[in-house]
């Protein structure tokens, strides 16, 4: 089974999660709490900040398409 490429928010969350694991003050939060915090931060980002993740999402989608040219999303 081939997974779908990650969307903009999921990429943002993955990067934030990596930082969480490297920051002792953030490691006290469980996954549910962390997801709630990340959701609020995401909603507070400016269009410019979100645009960076949109571009990253496009790059990930292009790489995914090259790696799996016959992939078709099937829910």
N, CA, C, O and CB atoms as a CASP TS submission, in Angstrom:
PFRMAT TS
TARGET T0000
AUTHOR 0000-0000-0000
METHOD Language model
MODEL 1
PARENT N/A
ATOM      1  N   UNK     1       0.842  -1.184   0.000  1.00  0.00           N
ATOM      2  CA  UNK     1       0.000   0.000   0.000  1.00  0.00           C
ATOM      3  C   UNK     1       0.888   1.248   0.000  1.00  0.00           C
ATOM      4  O   UNK     1       1.769   1.395   0.847  1.00  0.00           O
ATOM      5  CB  UNK     1      -0.958  -0.002   1.225  1.00  0.00           C
ATOM      6  N   UNK     2       0.648   2.120  -0.936  1.00  0.00           N
ATOM      7  CA  UNK     2       1.394   3.378  -1.044  1.00  0.00           C
ATOM      8  C   UNK     2       0.589   4.482  -0.365  1.00  0.00           C
ATOM      9  O   UNK     2      -0.587   4.682  -0.669  1.00  0.00           O
ATOM     10  CB  UNK     2       1.685   3.741  -2.543  1.00  0.00           C
ATOM     11  N   UNK     3       1.230   5.193   0.554  1.00  0.00           N
ATOM     12  CA  UNK     3       0.554   6.291   1.247  1.00  0.00           C
ATOM     13  C   UNK     3       0.473   7.517   0.355  1.00  0.00           C
ATOM     14  O   UNK     3       1.298   7.716  -0.537  1.00  0.00           O
ATOM     15  CB  UNK     3       1.279   6.637   2.553  1.00  0.00           C
ATOM     16  N   UNK     4      -0.535   8.332   0.614  1.00  0.00           N
ATOM     17  CA  UNK     4      -0.668   9.614  -0.093  1.00  0.00           C
ATOM     18  C   UNK     4       0.463  10.542   0.317  1.00  0.00           C
ATOM     19  O   UNK     4       1.020  10.397   1.405  1.00  0.00           O
ATOM     20  CB  UNK     4      -2.044  10.275   0.200  1.00  0.00           C
ATOM     21  N   UNK     5       0.806  11.492  -0.542  1.00  0.00           N
ATOM     22  CA  UNK     5       1.800  12.487  -0.119  1.00  0.00           C
ATOM     23  C   UNK     5       1.198  13.376   0.973  1.00  0.00           C
ATOM     24  O   UNK     5      -0.004  13.644   0.976  1.00  0.00           O
ATOM     25  CB  UNK     5       2.277  13.351  -1.333  1.00  0.00           C
ATOM     26  N   UNK     6       2.034  13.820   1.881  1.00  0.00           N
ATOM     27  CA  UNK     6       1.567  14.652   2.996  1.00  0.00           C
ATOM     28  C   UNK     6       1.103  16.018   2.510  1.00  0.00           C
ATOM     29  O   UNK     6       1.698  16.610   1.610  1.00  0.00           O
ATOM     30  CB  UNK     6       2.677  14.820   4.038  1.00  0.00           C
ATOM     31  N   UNK     7       0.020  16.511   3.126  1.00  0.00           N
ATOM     32  CA  UNK     7      -0.462  17.851   2.780  1.00  0.00           C
ATOM     33  C   UNK     7       0.311  18.906   3.579  1.00  0.00           C
ATOM     34  O   UNK     7       1.167  18.576   4.399  1.00  0.00           O
ATOM     35  CB  UNK     7      -1.992  17.974   3.052  1.00  0.00           C
ATOM     36  N   UNK     8      -0.001  20.159   3.328  1.00  0.00           N
ATOM     37  CA  UNK     8       0.730  21.281   3.931  1.00  0.00           C
ATOM     38  C   UNK     8       0.742  21.209   5.458  1.00  0.00           C
ATOM     39  O   UNK     8       1.794  21.356   6.082  1.00  0.00           O
ATOM     40  CB  UNK     8       0.115  22.603   3.487  1.00  0.00           C
ATOM     41  N   UNK     9      -0.431  20.983   6.058  1.00  0.00           N
ATOM     42  CA  UNK     9      -0.513  20.951   7.514  1.00  0.00           C
ATOM     43  C   UNK     9       0.270  19.770   8.084  1.00  0.00           C
ATOM     44  O   UNK     9       0.959  19.913   9.094  1.00  0.00           O
ATOM     45  CB  UNK     9      -1.975  20.879   7.961  1.00  0.00           C
ATOM     46  N   UNK    10       0.168  18.618   7.450  1.00  0.00           N
ATOM     47  CA  UNK    10       0.876  17.434   7.946  1.00  0.00           C
ATOM     48  C   UNK    10       2.390  17.664   7.893  1.00  0.00           C
ATOM     49  O   UNK    10       3.111  17.256   8.803  1.00  0.00           O
ATOM     50  CB  UNK    10       0.490  16.178   7.118  1.00  0.00           C
ATOM     51  N   UNK    11       2.864  18.306   6.846  1.00  0.00           N
ATOM     52  CA  UNK    11       4.291  18.635   6.769  1.00  0.00           C
ATOM     53  C   UNK    11       4.687  19.578   7.905  1.00  0.00           C
ATOM     54  O   UNK    11       5.728  19.392   8.535  1.00  0.00           O
ATOM     55  CB  UNK    11       4.627  19.276   5.403  1.00  0.00           C
ATOM     56  N   UNK    12       3.856  20.588   8.165  1.00  0.00           N
ATOM     57  CA  UNK    12       4.089  21.528   9.263  1.00  0.00           C
ATOM     58  C   UNK    12       4.148  20.777  10.591  1.00  0.00           C
ATOM     59  O   UNK    12       5.030  21.022  11.414  1.00  0.00           O
ATOM     60  CB  UNK    12       2.981  22.610   9.304  1.00  0.00           C
ATOM     61  N   UNK    13       3.204  19.864  10.788  1.00  0.00           N
ATOM     62  CA  UNK    13       3.141  19.106  12.033  1.00  0.00           C
ATOM     63  C   UNK    13       4.357  18.194  12.193  1.00  0.00           C
ATOM     64  O   UNK    13       4.899  18.075  13.292  1.00  0.00           O
ATOM     65  CB  UNK    13       1.857  18.282  12.083  1.00  0.00           C
ATOM     66  N   UNK    14       4.785  17.556  11.117  1.00  0.00           N
ATOM     67  CA  UNK    14       5.963  16.681  11.181  1.00  0.00           C
ATOM     68  C   UNK    14       7.204  17.470  11.592  1.00  0.00           C
ATOM     69  O   UNK    14       7.987  17.018  12.428  1.00  0.00           O
ATOM     70  CB  UNK    14       6.201  15.993   9.821  1.00  0.00           C
ATOM     71  N   UNK    15       7.375  18.636  11.006  1.00  0.00           N
ATOM     72  CA  UNK    15       8.530  19.476  11.340  1.00  0.00           C
ATOM     73  C   UNK    15       8.446  19.918  12.800  1.00  0.00           C
ATOM     74  O   UNK    15       9.441  19.885  13.523  1.00  0.00           O
ATOM     75  CB  UNK    15       8.605  20.712  10.400  1.00  0.00           C
ATOM     76  N   UNK    16       7.262  20.329  13.223  1.00  0.00           N
ATOM     77  CA  UNK    16       7.069  20.756  14.613  1.00  0.00           C
ATOM     78  C   UNK    16       7.314  19.589  15.567  1.00  0.00           C
ATOM     79  O   UNK    16       7.890  19.772  16.639  1.00  0.00           O
ATOM     80  CB  UNK    16       5.645  21.324  14.817  1.00  0.00           C
ATOM     81  N   UNK    17       6.878  18.394  15.180  1.00  0.00           N
ATOM     82  CA  UNK    17       7.061  17.218  16.033  1.00  0.00           C
ATOM     83  C   UNK    17       8.546  16.891  16.193  1.00  0.00           C
ATOM     84  O   UNK    17       8.989  16.520  17.280  1.00  0.00           O
ATOM     85  CB  UNK    17       6.309  16.005  15.449  1.00  0.00           C
ATOM     86  N   UNK    18       9.305  17.027  15.124  1.00  0.00           N
ATOM     87  CA  UNK    18      10.753  16.811  15.215  1.00  0.00           C
ATOM     88  C   UNK    18      11.379  17.802  16.190  1.00  0.00           C
ATOM     89  O   UNK    18      12.271  17.446  16.960  1.00  0.00           O
ATOM     90  CB  UNK    18      11.414  16.941  13.824  1.00  0.00           C
ATOM     91  N   UNK    19      10.911  19.040  16.154  1.00  0.00           N
ATOM     92  CA  UNK    19      11.422  20.060  17.073  1.00  0.00           C
ATOM     93  C   UNK    19      10.990  19.762  18.503  1.00  0.00           C
ATOM     94  O   UNK    19      11.735  20.014  19.449  1.00  0.00           O
ATOM     95  CB  UNK    19      10.937  21.458  16.653  1.00  0.00           C
ATOM     96  N   UNK    20       9.789  19.229  18.654  1.00  0.00           N
ATOM     97  CA  UNK    20       9.283  18.870  19.986  1.00  0.00           C
ATOM     98  C   UNK    20      10.207  17.849  20.636  1.00  0.00           C
ATOM     99  O   UNK    20      10.534  17.956  21.818  1.00  0.00           O
ATOM    100  CB  UNK    20       7.838  18.309  19.897  1.00  0.00           C
ATOM    101  N   UNK    21      10.620  16.873  19.866  1.00  0.00           N
ATOM    102  CA  UNK    21      11.485  15.828  20.405  1.00  0.00           C
ATOM    103  C   UNK    21      12.866  16.345  20.789  1.00  0.00           C
ATOM    104  O   UNK    21      13.568  15.706  21.572  1.00  0.00           O
ATOM    105  CB  UNK    21      11.627  14.716  19.401  1.00  0.00           C
ATOM    106  N   UNK    22      13.256  17.480  20.255  1.00  0.00           N
ATOM    107  CA  UNK    22      14.568  18.056  20.558  1.00  0.00           C
ATOM    108  C   UNK    22      14.493  19.157  21.615  1.00  0.00           C
ATOM    109  O   UNK    22      15.520  19.711  22.009  1.00  0.00           O
ATOM    110  CB  UNK    22      15.193  18.609  19.292  1.00  0.00           C
ATOM    111  N   UNK    23      13.278  19.476  22.077  1.00  0.00           N
ATOM    112  CA  UNK    23      13.091  20.562  23.038  1.00  0.00           C
ATOM    113  C   UNK    23      12.506  19.999  24.332  1.00  0.00           C
ATOM    114  O   UNK    23      11.330  19.635  24.363  1.00  0.00           O
ATOM    115  CB  UNK    23      12.167  21.669  22.452  1.00  0.00           C
ATOM    116  N   UNK    24      13.304  19.921  25.401  1.00  0.00           N
ATOM    117  CA  UNK    24      12.825  19.328  26.652  1.00  0.00           C
ATOM    118  C   UNK    24      11.530  19.948  27.187  1.00  0.00           C
ATOM    119  O   UNK    24      10.690  19.227  27.726  1.00  0.00           O
ATOM    120  CB  UNK    24      13.890  19.450  27.695  1.00  0.00           C
ATOM    121  N   UNK    25      11.350  21.247  27.053  1.00  0.00           N
ATOM    122  CA  UNK    25      10.146  21.902  27.582  1.00  0.00           C
ATOM    123  C   UNK    25       8.884  21.426  26.867  1.00  0.00           C
ATOM    124  O   UNK    25       7.806  21.406  27.460  1.00  0.00           O
ATOM    125  CB  UNK    25      10.270  23.423  27.453  1.00  0.00           C
ATOM    126  N   UNK    26       9.009  21.048  25.610  1.00  0.00           N
ATOM    127  CA  UNK    26       7.845  20.593  24.846  1.00  0.00           C
ATOM    128  C   UNK    26       7.574  19.102  25.013  1.00  0.00           C
ATOM    129  O   UNK    26       6.472  18.638  24.720  1.00  0.00           O
ATOM    130  CB  UNK    26       8.038  20.905  23.384  1.00  0.00           C
ATOM    131  N   UNK    27       8.553  18.360  25.475  1.00  0.00           N
ATOM    132  CA  UNK    27       8.389  16.910  25.579  1.00  0.00           C
ATOM    133  C   UNK    27       7.399  16.505  26.667  1.00  0.00           C
ATOM    134  O   UNK    27       7.012  15.338  26.735  1.00  0.00           O
ATOM    135  CB  UNK    27       9.726  16.261  25.847  1.00  0.00           C
ATOM    136  N   UNK    28       6.979  17.445  27.521  1.00  0.00           N
ATOM    137  CA  UNK    28       6.001  17.144  28.569  1.00  0.00           C
ATOM    138  C   UNK    28       4.584  16.996  28.021  1.00  0.00           C
ATOM    139  O   UNK    28       3.724  16.421  28.688  1.00  0.00           O
ATOM    140  CB  UNK    28       6.025  18.231  29.625  1.00  0.00           C
ATOM    141  N   UNK    29       4.331  17.503  26.825  1.00  0.00           N
ATOM    142  CA  UNK    29       2.993  17.433  26.241  1.00  0.00           C
ATOM    143  C   UNK    29       2.764  16.072  25.597  1.00  0.00           C
ATOM    144  O   UNK    29       3.643  15.538  24.921  1.00  0.00           O
ATOM    145  CB  UNK    29       2.793  18.552  25.205  1.00  0.00           C
ATOM    146  N   UNK    30       1.553  15.505  25.818  1.00  0.00           N
ATOM    147  CA  UNK    30       1.227  14.269  25.120  1.00  0.00           C
ATOM    148  C   UNK    30       0.815  14.609  23.688  1.00  0.00           C
ATOM    149  O   UNK    30       0.689  15.785  23.344  1.00  0.00           O
ATOM    150  CB  UNK    30       0.094  13.487  25.859  1.00  0.00           C
ATOM    151  N   UNK    31       0.606  13.602  22.861  1.00  0.00           N
ATOM    152  CA  UNK    31       0.322  13.839  21.442  1.00  0.00           C
ATOM    153  C   UNK    31      -0.967  14.631  21.226  1.00  0.00           C
ATOM    154  O   UNK    31      -1.036  15.475  20.332  1.00  0.00           O
ATOM    155  CB  UNK    31       0.233  12.514  20.707  1.00  0.00           C
ATOM    156  N   UNK    32      -1.960  14.367  22.021  1.00  0.00           N
ATOM    157  CA  UNK    32      -3.230  15.093  21.873  1.00  0.00           C
ATOM    158  C   UNK    32      -3.035  16.581  22.166  1.00  0.00           C
ATOM    159  O   UNK    32      -3.466  17.435  21.392  1.00  0.00           O
ATOM    160  CB  UNK    32      -4.309  14.502  22.815  1.00  0.00           C
ATOM    161  N   UNK    33      -2.389  16.879  23.278  1.00  0.00           N
ATOM    162  CA  UNK    33      -2.133  18.273  23.643  1.00  0.00           C
ATOM    163  C   UNK    33      -1.272  18.957  22.586  1.00  0.00           C
ATOM    164  O   UNK    33      -1.529  20.096  22.196  1.00  0.00           O
ATOM    165  CB  UNK    33      -1.450  18.355  25.020  1.00  0.00           C
ATOM    166  N   UNK    34      -0.252  18.247  22.136  1.00  0.00           N
ATOM    167  CA  UNK    34       0.652  18.812  21.143  1.00  0.00           C
ATOM    168  C   UNK    34      -0.099  19.115  19.849  1.00  0.00           C
ATOM    169  O   UNK    34       0.110  20.168  19.248  1.00  0.00           O
ATOM    170  CB  UNK    34       1.822  17.852  20.871  1.00  0.00           C
ATOM    171  N   UNK    35      -0.965  18.209  19.416  1.00  0.00           N
ATOM    172  CA  UNK    35      -1.741  18.429  18.189  1.00  0.00           C
ATOM    173  C   UNK    35      -2.642  19.650  18.317  1.00  0.00           C
ATOM    174  O   UNK    35      -2.798  20.410  17.361  1.00  0.00           O
ATOM    175  CB  UNK    35      -2.584  17.192  17.860  1.00  0.00           C
ATOM    176  N   UNK    36      -3.235  19.842  19.490  1.00  0.00           N
ATOM    177  CA  UNK    36      -4.087  21.012  19.706  1.00  0.00           C
ATOM    178  C   UNK    36      -3.272  22.303  19.610  1.00  0.00           C
ATOM    179  O   UNK    36      -3.711  23.283  19.008  1.00  0.00           O
ATOM    180  CB  UNK    36      -4.785  20.925  21.077  1.00  0.00           C
ATOM    181  N   UNK    37      -2.097  22.290  20.201  1.00  0.00           N
ATOM    182  CA  UNK    37      -1.226  23.467  20.159  1.00  0.00           C
ATOM    183  C   UNK    37      -0.797  23.753  18.723  1.00  0.00           C
ATOM    184  O   UNK    37      -0.842  24.897  18.273  1.00  0.00           O
ATOM    185  CB  UNK    37       0.015  23.262  21.060  1.00  0.00           C
ATOM    186  N   UNK    38      -0.386  22.719  18.014  1.00  0.00           N
ATOM    187  CA  UNK    38       0.072  22.877  16.630  1.00  0.00           C
ATOM    188  C   UNK    38      -1.063  23.393  15.753  1.00  0.00           C
ATOM    189  O   UNK    38      -0.837  24.226  14.876  1.00  0.00           O
ATOM    190  CB  UNK    38       0.610  21.540  16.076  1.00  0.00           C
ATOM    191  N   UNK    39      -2.278  22.908  15.980  1.00  0.00           N
ATOM    192  CA  UNK    39      -3.430  23.392  15.218  1.00  0.00           C
ATOM    193  C   UNK    39      -3.649  24.883  15.415  1.00  0.00           C
ATOM    194  O   UNK    39      -3.932  25.605  14.459  1.00  0.00           O
ATOM    195  CB  UNK    39      -4.684  22.631  15.619  1.00  0.00           C
ATOM    196  N   UNK    40      -3.519  25.343  16.649  1.00  0.00           N
ATOM    197  CA  UNK    40      -3.685  26.774  16.934  1.00  0.00           C
ATOM    198  C   UNK    40      -2.573  27.601  16.287  1.00  0.00           C
ATOM    199  O   UNK    40      -2.820  28.678  15.745  1.00  0.00           O
ATOM    200  CB  UNK    40      -3.704  27.017  18.452  1.00  0.00           C
ATOM    201  N   UNK    41      -1.354  27.082  16.353  1.00  0.00           N
ATOM    202  CA  UNK    41      -0.236  27.797  15.723  1.00  0.00           C
ATOM    203  C   UNK    41      -0.456  27.879  14.221  1.00  0.00           C
ATOM    204  O   UNK    41      -0.246  28.930  13.616  1.00  0.00           O
ATOM    205  CB  UNK    41       1.114  27.100  16.033  1.00  0.00           C
ATOM    206  N   UNK    42      -0.882  26.761  13.609  1.00  0.00           N
ATOM    207  CA  UNK    42      -1.135  26.731  12.160  1.00  0.00           C
ATOM    208  C   UNK    42      -2.177  27.776  11.769  1.00  0.00           C
ATOM    209  O   UNK    42      -2.003  28.498  10.787  1.00  0.00           O
ATOM    210  CB  UNK    42      -1.602  25.327  11.720  1.00  0.00           C
ATOM    211  N   UNK    43      -3.247  27.851  12.530  1.00  0.00           N
ATOM    212  CA  UNK    43      -4.312  28.817  12.228  1.00  0.00           C
ATOM    213  C   UNK    43      -3.822  30.258  12.362  1.00  0.00           C
ATOM    214  O   UNK    43      -4.354  31.159  11.714  1.00  0.00           O
ATOM    215  CB  UNK    43      -5.511  28.588  13.153  1.00  0.00           C
ATOM    216  N   UNK    44      -2.813  30.474  13.200  1.00  0.00           N
ATOM    217  CA  UNK    44      -2.285  31.813  13.414  1.00  0.00           C
ATOM    218  C   UNK    44      -1.188  32.233  12.444  1.00  0.00           C
ATOM    219  O   UNK    44      -0.732  33.376  12.479  1.00  0.00           O
ATOM    220  CB  UNK    44      -1.769  31.912  14.787  1.00  0.00           C
ATOM    221  N   UNK    45      -0.763  31.316  11.579  1.00  0.00           N
ATOM    222  CA  UNK    45       0.288  31.662  10.619  1.00  0.00           C
ATOM    223  C   UNK    45      -0.231  32.639   9.577  1.00  0.00           C
ATOM    224  O   UNK    45      -1.403  32.608   9.202  1.00  0.00           O
ATOM    225  CB  UNK    45       0.829  30.402   9.933  1.00  0.00           C
ATOM    226  N   UNK    46       0.647  33.493   9.123  1.00  0.00           N
ATOM    227  CA  UNK    46       0.289  34.428   8.050  1.00  0.00           C
ATOM    228  C   UNK    46       0.231  33.675   6.721  1.00  0.00           C
ATOM    229  O   UNK    46       0.693  32.538   6.620  1.00  0.00           O
ATOM    230  CB  UNK    46       1.312  35.607   7.971  1.00  0.00           C
ATOM    231  N   UNK    47      -0.340  34.321   5.708  1.00  0.00           N
ATOM    232  CA  UNK    47      -0.401  33.712   4.374  1.00  0.00           C
ATOM    233  C   UNK    47       1.005  33.419   3.864  1.00  0.00           C
ATOM    234  O   UNK    47       1.237  32.383   3.241  1.00  0.00           O
ATOM    235  CB  UNK    47      -1.149  34.637   3.382  1.00  0.00           C
ATOM    236  N   UNK    48       1.936  34.318   4.124  1.00  0.00           N
ATOM    237  CA  UNK    48       3.314  34.123   3.686  1.00  0.00           C
ATOM    238  C   UNK    48       3.956  32.903   4.320  1.00  0.00           C
ATOM    239  O   UNK    48       4.659  32.137   3.660  1.00  0.00           O
ATOM    240  CB  UNK    48       4.133  35.346   4.001  1.00  0.00           C
ATOM    241  N   UNK    49       3.703  32.735   5.616  1.00  0.00           N
ATOM    242  CA  UNK    49       4.251  31.573   6.317  1.00  0.00           C
ATOM    243  C   UNK    49       3.619  30.283   5.795  1.00  0.00           C
ATOM    244  O   UNK    49       4.307  29.281   5.603  1.00  0.00           O
ATOM    245  CB  UNK    49       4.023  31.702   7.837  1.00  0.00           C
ATOM    246  N   UNK    50       2.319  30.317   5.571  1.00  0.00           N
ATOM    247  CA  UNK    50       1.642  29.129   5.032  1.00  0.00           C
ATOM    248  C   UNK    50       2.098  28.830   3.609  1.00  0.00           C
ATOM    249  O   UNK    50       2.142  27.672   3.193  1.00  0.00           O
ATOM    250  CB  UNK    50       0.119  29.319   5.061  1.00  0.00           C
ATOM    251  N   UNK    51       2.434  29.874   2.871  1.00  0.00           N
ATOM    252  CA  UNK    51       2.883  29.700   1.483  1.00  0.00           C
ATOM    253  C   UNK    51       4.146  28.844   1.418  1.00  0.00           C
ATOM    254  O   UNK    51       4.331  28.069   0.479  1.00  0.00           O
ATOM    255  CB  UNK    51       3.141  31.069   0.825  1.00  0.00           C
ATOM    256  N   UNK    52       5.012  28.987   2.421  1.00  0.00           N
ATOM    257  CA  UNK    52       6.228  28.168   2.468  1.00  0.00           C
ATOM    258  C   UNK    52       5.872  26.685   2.529  1.00  0.00           C
ATOM    259  O   UNK    52       6.493  25.864   1.854  1.00  0.00           O
ATOM    260  CB  UNK    52       7.100  28.558   3.681  1.00  0.00           C
ATOM    261  N   UNK    53       4.878  26.350   3.336  1.00  0.00           N
ATOM    262  CA  UNK    53       4.464  24.952   3.463  1.00  0.00           C
ATOM    263  C   UNK    53       3.686  24.484   2.240  1.00  0.00           C
ATOM    264  O   UNK    53       3.727  23.306   1.885  1.00  0.00           O
ATOM    265  CB  UNK    53       3.618  24.763   4.717  1.00  0.00           C
ATOM    266  N   UNK    54       2.987  25.397   1.604  1.00  0.00           N
ATOM    267  CA  UNK    54       2.290  25.073   0.364  1.00  0.00           C
ATOM    268  C   UNK    54       3.310  24.688  -0.701  1.00  0.00           C
ATOM    269  O   UNK    54       3.121  23.712  -1.427  1.00  0.00           O
ATOM    270  CB  UNK    54       1.420  26.266  -0.113  1.00  0.00           C
ATOM    271  N   UNK    55       4.388  25.459  -0.791  1.00  0.00           N
ATOM    272  CA  UNK    55       5.453  25.163  -1.755  1.00  0.00           C
ATOM    273  C   UNK    55       6.118  23.830  -1.423  1.00  0.00           C
ATOM    274  O   UNK    55       6.387  23.022  -2.312  1.00  0.00           O
ATOM    275  CB  UNK    55       6.504  26.296  -1.768  1.00  0.00           C
ATOM    276  N   UNK    56       6.378  23.609  -0.148  1.00  0.00           N
ATOM    277  CA  UNK    56       6.969  22.345   0.285  1.00  0.00           C
ATOM    278  C   UNK    56       6.042  21.183  -0.071  1.00  0.00           C
ATOM    279  O   UNK    56       6.501  20.131  -0.515  1.00  0.00           O
ATOM    280  CB  UNK    56       7.251  22.366   1.806  1.00  0.00           C
ATOM    281  N   UNK    57       4.737  21.379   0.127  1.00  0.00           N
ATOM    282  CA  UNK    57       3.756  20.357  -0.226  1.00  0.00           C
ATOM    283  C   UNK    57       3.776  20.031  -1.710  1.00  0.00           C
ATOM    284  O   UNK    57       3.649  18.870  -2.098  1.00  0.00           O
ATOM    285  CB  UNK    57       2.371  20.805   0.178  1.00  0.00           C
ATOM    286  N   UNK    58       3.935  21.052  -2.537  1.00  0.00           N
ATOM    287  CA  UNK    58       4.025  20.833  -3.989  1.00  0.00           C
ATOM    288  C   UNK    58       5.262  20.014  -4.332  1.00  0.00           C
ATOM    289  O   UNK    58       5.207  19.107  -5.163  1.00  0.00           O
ATOM    290  CB  UNK    58       4.056  22.182  -4.742  1.00  0.00           C
ATOM    291  N   UNK    59       6.373  20.338  -3.689  1.00  0.00           N
ATOM    292  CA  UNK    59       7.617  19.608  -3.944  1.00  0.00           C
ATOM    293  C   UNK    59       7.486  18.146  -3.527  1.00  0.00           C
ATOM    294  O   UNK    59       7.940  17.248  -4.237  1.00  0.00           O
ATOM    295  CB  UNK    59       8.789  20.266  -3.197  1.00  0.00           C
ATOM    296  N   UNK    60       6.867  17.913  -2.380  1.00  0.00           N
ATOM    297  CA  UNK    60       6.660  16.543  -1.904  1.00  0.00           C
ATOM    298  C   UNK    60       5.747  15.788  -2.868  1.00  0.00           C
ATOM    299  O   UNK    60       6.005  14.626  -3.181  1.00  0.00           O
ATOM    300  CB  UNK    60       6.057  16.543  -0.476  1.00  0.00           C
ATOM    301  N   UNK    61       4.687  16.437  -3.338  1.00  0.00           N
ATOM    302  CA  UNK    61       3.763  15.803  -4.280  1.00  0.00           C
ATOM    303  C   UNK    61       4.469  15.454  -5.592  1.00  0.00           C
ATOM    304  O   UNK    61       4.221  14.396  -6.170  1.00  0.00           O
ATOM    305  CB  UNK    61       2.563  16.724  -4.554  1.00  0.00           C
ATOM    306  N   UNK    62       5.343  16.341  -6.057  1.00  0.00           N
ATOM    307  CA  UNK    62       6.091  16.074  -7.294  1.00  0.00           C
ATOM    308  C   UNK    62       7.044  14.895  -7.120  1.00  0.00           C
ATOM    309  O   UNK    62       7.157  14.047  -8.005  1.00  0.00           O
ATOM    310  CB  UNK    62       6.879  17.324  -7.725  1.00  0.00           C
ATOM    311  N   UNK    63       7.728  14.842  -5.980  1.00  0.00           N
ATOM    312  CA  UNK    63       8.620  13.713  -5.705  1.00  0.00           C
ATOM    313  C   UNK    63       7.829  12.415  -5.640  1.00  0.00           C
ATOM    314  O   UNK    63       8.256  11.391  -6.175  1.00  0.00           O
ATOM    315  CB  UNK    63       9.388  13.935  -4.387  1.00  0.00           C
ATOM    316  N   UNK    64       6.674  12.461  -4.983  1.00  0.00           N
ATOM    317  CA  UNK    64       5.811  11.287  -4.855  1.00  0.00           C
ATOM    318  C   UNK    64       5.380  10.805  -6.238  1.00  0.00           C
ATOM    319  O   UNK    64       5.372   9.604  -6.510  1.00  0.00           O
ATOM    320  CB  UNK    64       4.572  11.608  -3.983  1.00  0.00           C
ATOM    321  N   UNK    65       5.025  11.742  -7.100  1.00  0.00           N
ATOM    322  CA  UNK    65       4.581  11.397  -8.454  1.00  0.00           C
ATOM    323  C   UNK    65       5.707  10.741  -9.254  1.00  0.00           C
ATOM    324  O   UNK    65       5.462   9.818 -10.032  1.00  0.00           O
ATOM    325  CB  UNK    65       4.077  12.651  -9.187  1.00  0.00           C
ATOM    326  N   UNK    66       6.932  11.215  -9.066  1.00  0.00           N
ATOM    327  CA  UNK    66       8.077  10.619  -9.757  1.00  0.00           C
ATOM    328  C   UNK    66       8.383   9.225  -9.220  1.00  0.00           C
ATOM    329  O   UNK    66       8.743   8.324  -9.978  1.00  0.00           O
ATOM    330  CB  UNK    66       9.310  11.515  -9.617  1.00  0.00           C
ATOM    331  N   UNK    67       8.237   9.057  -7.912  1.00  0.00           N
ATOM    332  CA  UNK    67       8.532   7.764  -7.295  1.00  0.00           C
ATOM    333  C   UNK    67       7.456   6.724  -7.603  1.00  0.00           C
ATOM    334  O   UNK    67       7.749   5.538  -7.748  1.00  0.00           O
ATOM    335  CB  UNK    67       8.676   7.926  -5.789  1.00  0.00           C
ATOM    336  N   UNK    68       6.212   7.183  -7.699  1.00  0.00           N
ATOM    337  CA  UNK    68       5.080   6.281  -7.916  1.00  0.00           C
ATOM    338  C   UNK    68       4.215   6.808  -9.056  1.00  0.00           C
ATOM    339  O   UNK    68       3.107   7.285  -8.811  1.00  0.00           O
ATOM    340  CB  UNK    68       4.239   6.126  -6.620  1.00  0.00           C
ATOM    341  N   UNK    69       4.698   6.734 -10.296  1.00  0.00           N
ATOM    342  CA  UNK    69       3.971   7.337 -11.422  1.00  0.00           C
ATOM    343  C   UNK    69       2.581   6.741 -11.665  1.00  0.00           C
ATOM    344  O   UNK    69       1.722   7.412 -12.236  1.00  0.00           O
ATOM    345  CB  UNK    69       4.787   7.194 -12.671  1.00  0.00           C
ATOM    346  N   UNK    70       2.349   5.514 -11.252  1.00  0.00           N
ATOM    347  CA  UNK    70       1.044   4.874 -11.478  1.00  0.00           C
ATOM    348  C   UNK    70       0.111   5.015 -10.272  1.00  0.00           C
ATOM    349  O   UNK    70      -1.001   4.487 -10.276  1.00  0.00           O
ATOM    350  CB  UNK    70       1.239   3.395 -11.804  1.00  0.00           C
ATOM    351  N   UNK    71       0.570   5.726  -9.248  1.00  0.00           N
ATOM    352  CA  UNK    71      -0.236   5.886  -8.036  1.00  0.00           C
ATOM    353  C   UNK    71      -1.516   6.642  -8.340  1.00  0.00           C
ATOM    354  O   UNK    71      -1.516   7.644  -9.056  1.00  0.00           O
ATOM    355  CB  UNK    71       0.561   6.615  -6.947  1.00  0.00           C
ATOM    356  N   UNK    72      -2.603   6.139  -7.779  1.00  0.00           N
ATOM    357  CA  UNK    72      -3.891   6.818  -7.864  1.00  0.00           C
ATOM    358  C   UNK    72      -4.541   6.702  -6.493  1.00  0.00           C
ATOM    359  O   UNK    72      -4.626   5.610  -5.931  1.00  0.00           O
ATOM    360  CB  UNK    72      -4.809   6.205  -8.998  1.00  0.00           C
ATOM    361  N   UNK    73      -4.993   7.816  -5.962  1.00  0.00           N
ATOM    362  CA  UNK    73      -5.617   7.811  -4.641  1.00  0.00           C
ATOM    363  C   UNK    73      -6.894   6.996  -4.675  1.00  0.00           C
ATOM    364  O   UNK    73      -7.761   7.203  -5.525  1.00  0.00           O
ATOM    365  CB  UNK    73      -5.908   9.244  -4.166  1.00  0.00           C
ATOM    366  N   UNK    74      -6.997   6.060  -3.731  1.00  0.00           N
ATOM    367  CA  UNK    74      -8.192   5.222  -3.614  1.00  0.00           C
ATOM    368  C   UNK    74      -8.606   5.165  -2.147  1.00  0.00           C
ATOM    369  O   UNK    74      -8.022   4.416  -1.364  1.00  0.00           O
ATOM    370  CB  UNK    74      -7.934   3.783  -4.179  1.00  0.00           C
ATOM    371  N   UNK    75      -9.604   5.950  -1.776  1.00  0.00           N
ATOM    372  CA  UNK    75     -10.016   5.968  -0.361  1.00  0.00           C
ATOM    373  C   UNK    75     -10.565   4.631   0.118  1.00  0.00           C
ATOM    374  O   UNK    75     -10.948   4.501   1.281  1.00  0.00           O
ATOM    375  CB  UNK    75     -11.062   7.039  -0.143  1.00  0.00           C
TER
END
